[in-house]
Amino acid sequence: MPAPVSPHLSRLGIEREIADAMFPRRGGLVLVAGETGSGRTSILEAAVATAHKGWRTWEDGGLDRGAVMLSEAAGHYPPAPHWPTFPRPMDVGIRIAMRDGQDVICVDGLRGPEAVLQAVKAAGHGHAVIAAVEADTVPGALCLVEAEYAASVPDADRRSARQDLLKVVHMILLQRRLPATGGGQVWTREYVLLGDGLRDTLAGSDASRWEDVIAPHVAAPPGPAEAA
């Protein structure tokens, strides 16, 4: 049986400004952060569905080559014939997606130095890489990925490696699931877009200071989204 089609990002209540920023036109890394059960996987699945429906102008357009969801769990959208759902090492999946020229590579669980290294390479080569990470703050997500990336290079190269990582990070999105008044649940989101000025400041700061550096740049769309 075919897998059910995942909803468009707008059907999940993802705000327009966030969805538009999720697909960097010249490639880049988007981190989707949150704790277990916060809906990170749902966002990635919807990003793939949105990309297939056309991400260049939001409602219209289309991909030059394609979009794919990489997951170590079976059954995620889309069930493309050349992307079987059996588990595979994530770094291998990213390399195959790069080889196949996928425009959008969604990574459901970016962890481990080799996987992070491949994600950064893909983003640097013009792919939009949207990756889920388990973190409960925006700077925490960046610090987590920075530590993994630093572990993939020799100690002497870690300063330049940090700069290479920051060059490709385009946006960090954090989603939280909270109890709603009167029962039910709501989702709240906050995000930061990394412009050149913020990148330069982060590159010149120790990671222990990143929370203070990033905090003034974090935006929160108005109003939480009620759970369906």
N, C-alpha and C positions, 0 to 999 in steps of 0.2 A: 504494500500500500504506500502511496506517496505521502511524504510528510506534509502536515498542514502548512499553509503559507503564513509566514509570520506577518504581523500587522506593520503598516507604515509607521514611521516614527511619530507622525502627528497623531495617530490613533492611540499611542501610549501617553499622549499629553506632553511630549517633549516640545519645549518652546522653540519657536521658529529660529531665534537667534542662535540657539544651541545646535539645532539640526543643520543649519546652514554652515556652521563652523566645523561640523564633524567630518567633512570631506574636503581636506585641503587640496586645492587644484593642482599644485605642483608637488604634491607628496608631503607627508609629514606623519608624525605619531600623535594619536589622540588616546589619552588614558581615561578609561571609564572606571572610576573607583567607587568603592562601597564595601560594606560588610556582607557576610553571608546572608542571602535572602533579600538583598536590597534591589534586585532586579537588573544586575549588570548584564547577565546573559540575555535577558529579554531585549535590552537596548541594542546589543550586538546583533541579535537575530533581526530586529526591526531595521537596523542600519543596512543589513544585506538586502532586505526586501525593498527598502527605500532606494538603495543604489540601483537595483534592477529596474525600478520604475522610473528612474531618472534623477540623478543627484546634481546635475549641473545647473538646473534652474528650479530645483525643488519639486515642482509638479511635472515638468516636462523634461525632454532631453533624453539622456541615456548614456550608457557606458561605452567607452571605446573598446574595451576588451572583456570586462567581467568583474564579478565580486564573489568572494567565497568566505565561508565561515569555517574556521579551524577550531576543533574541539576534541578533547580526549574522551569525551562522552559521545556515545552513538545517538543518532536520531535528530541532530540539529539541522535547521534549514541552512542552505538548500541541498537536496540530495543529488548533486550533479554526478553524472556517470563516472567522471574521472576523479571525483573526490569521494571515495568510499568512506563510510562512517566508522570503520574500525579504528581503534586508538592508534596513534602514531606519535613519535616524539614531536613536540611543537616546533622545534627548530627545523626539523626535516620538512614539516608541512609548510613553513614560511619559505624555505628555499624552493620548494616545488611551486608555490604560488608565484614567487618571483620569476622563476623559469617560464611559467605559463603566461606571464604578463598580466596577472590580475590587477585591475585598477584599485580595488578595495580589498584589503585583507583584514578580516575580523578575527582576533585571537582571543578565544574564550579561556583566559587564564594565562597571563604572561608571567612566567616565573622561571628562574634559572638563568645563569650567565649566558649560556649559548643561545637560548631562545631570545633573550633581550638583545644580544649582539645581532642576530639575524633580523629582528624587528627594526633595529636602528638602521641596518644596511638597506632594508627594503624601503623604509621611509626616505632615506637619503637618495635612493634611486628613483624617486617619483611615485611610489605607491602610497596610497592613503591607508595607513595601518591603524586600526581601531582596536585597542587591547584592553581587556578587563584585568584589573589588579585589585587585590584585597587590601584596602586601606580605608581609614575612617576620617581622613582629612585630605585636602587638596595637596598641601606640601608633603604630607606623608606618602602619598602615591608617587610623587616625583623622587623623594629620597629613597624609596624602596627600589625603584627602577635604576636610579643612579648607583646604588650599592651593587646591584646585580651586574650592571654594565661594567663598573670598575673592576669587578672580580673576573671579567673576561679578558682583561688586558694586563700586561706586566705593570708592576708597581711604578716604574719610571714613566709610564705613559698615562697615568691616571688623570693628570691635570688636563692634558689634551683630550682624553676620552670624555671627560665631563663636558668640555666645550662641544665635542662632536655630538653628544647626546642632546644638549640644549639646543643645538642648531635645528634638530628635527622635531622636537616636541612642539606641537602646534596648540593643543588645548588639553586641559585636565578638567574632567567633569566628575563631580561627586554626587551620588544619589543616596538618599536616606529614606528608610521606611519608618513612619511614625504612627502611633495610634491617633485616630481622629476623635474629636469630641463627639460623644454619643455613640461610639462604636465604629468599627471599620478601620481603615487605614488610609494614610495619605503619603504621597511621595514628595519630598522636597529636593531641590537641586541647587548646586552652586558650581561655578566654573571660573576658570581663568584662561585667557588667551595670552600666549607668550609672544609679545612683540620684541623688536630688537633691543629696546632699552631694558626691558625686564630680563631678557637673556643675558645681556652684558652684566647686569647687576648680580644675577645669580652666579654667573661664571666667576665673578670676582669675590664671591662670598663663600664661606664655609657652609657645608650642608646643614650644620646645626643652626644656622641663622636663616635658612630658607623660609621658615614659617613667617618670620617677621617681614621678610622681603616680599613674599607673595601676598600676605594678608590684605594690603591696601588695594590690590588689583582683583580680588575675588568679587564676582558679581553673582547676585541671586535673583532669578526671575521672580516677579511678583506672584504670590499666591501659590499654595501647595495644590497638587493634583490629587483628587479623590480617587481611591482605588475603585476599579470597575467591579 
